[in-house]
């Protein structure tokens, strides 16, 4: 049974930083890409970033490029999202995701929600 557990969310002032973590269990972590998504109330879940199984390739949505960095530590079964220069519009719930099947990491953002395992989400609030 695949489990994803996020942590690291919280309240931060605009311009500040947070680092989200996601620990995975239940299968071999290092053979799957990983990703982060986010969702505002009443809106669809939005792709944020993804990373290849060895961490050599990363992909981002345009609104976070240059501010967010996704990384992973396969020895710790953990994926991270370093978020810098946070803006009030980054205030949403962030979700860790891993595809049910092995797919290219750049495809994570175009597959439906049913194609991924999901964590429980962690709230990020950026005050202005």
N, C-alpha and C positions, 0 to 999 in steps of 0.2 A: 504494500500500500504506500503510494507516494504521498509524502507530506512536505509542505513548504511552510516555513514559519518566519514571518517578517518581524523586524524590530528596527528601532531607530527613529521612528517618526516623532513629531512633537511640534512645539510652537517656537518660531524663530522670527526675528525682525527681517524686514526686506533688506536684501543685500547680504544676509547671513548664509550659513552653510549647515547642512545636515548630511549624515551618511546613513543610508538604509542598508540593512543586512537581511539576507534570506538564507536560512539553513535548510538544506534538502535532505530527505531520508527516504528509504524504501526502494531504491534502485541505484545502479551505478551512475553517479553524478557526472563523471567526466566525459561521458559519451553523448551527452545531450546539450544543445544550446540552452541558454537561459535568457530570460527577459524581464523587463519591468513595464508595467502598464499603469495607468491611472484613470480614475473615474470620478467625475463630479456628479452631485445629486441630479437626477433626471436626465443625465447624458449617457451616451454609450462609452464603454471602456475604450481608452485611447492608448495606442502603442507609444512607449517612451524610448526604450532602448533594448537592444539584444546583443548577445555576445556568443561567439562560437565556442565549441566545446573546450578548446585549448586556450581560449582567450586571445587568439591572434587577430580576430576580426570583430569589429564592433559597429553597430548601426544605431542611429538616433533619429528621432523626429526633429524636424527643423527648429521647432520652438525651444529645444533644449541644447542644441549643438553649441559647443563652446562653454557651456555652463555645467552640464552633467557629464559624469564619467562612469561607465559601467565597467566592472572588473570581477574577477572570480579567483577563488583559491580552491583548487580541486582537492587539495589535501585536507581541507576543512569542510568540504561540501557546501561552500558558501559563495553566494554572489552578492556583490555590493553595488550601490548606486550612490556615488558622491555627488551631492547637489550643492553647487556654489551660486553666488549671485541670485539668490532666490527672490522671486517676485510674488506679490499677492495672488496673481493668477495661477501660481503653482499650488495653491491651496486646494487639495483634493485628497482622496484616499489612493494610496499607491499599493499595487499588487505585484507580487513576484509570480512568475509563470515559467512553466517548463512544458514543452510539447509532449504529447502522449507518444508520438512517433519521432524518429530521428529525421529532422527536416533542416534545410539550410536556415541559419539564424536570421537572414534577411527576410525570410518568409513568415516569421512569427507574427509580424504585424498585420498580415493579410489573411491569416487563418481565423476561422471562427472560434469563439470562446470554448466550444465543446472540444476543440482540438488540443486544449492545454489543461494541465493541472494548475490549480491556483492556490495561493496562500490566502490567509484570512483578511489581509489588508492592514495597512498602517496609515494613520491620519497624519498629514503634514499641513500645518497651518502657518501661513506667512503673514505677519501683520505689517501694515503700512506705516 
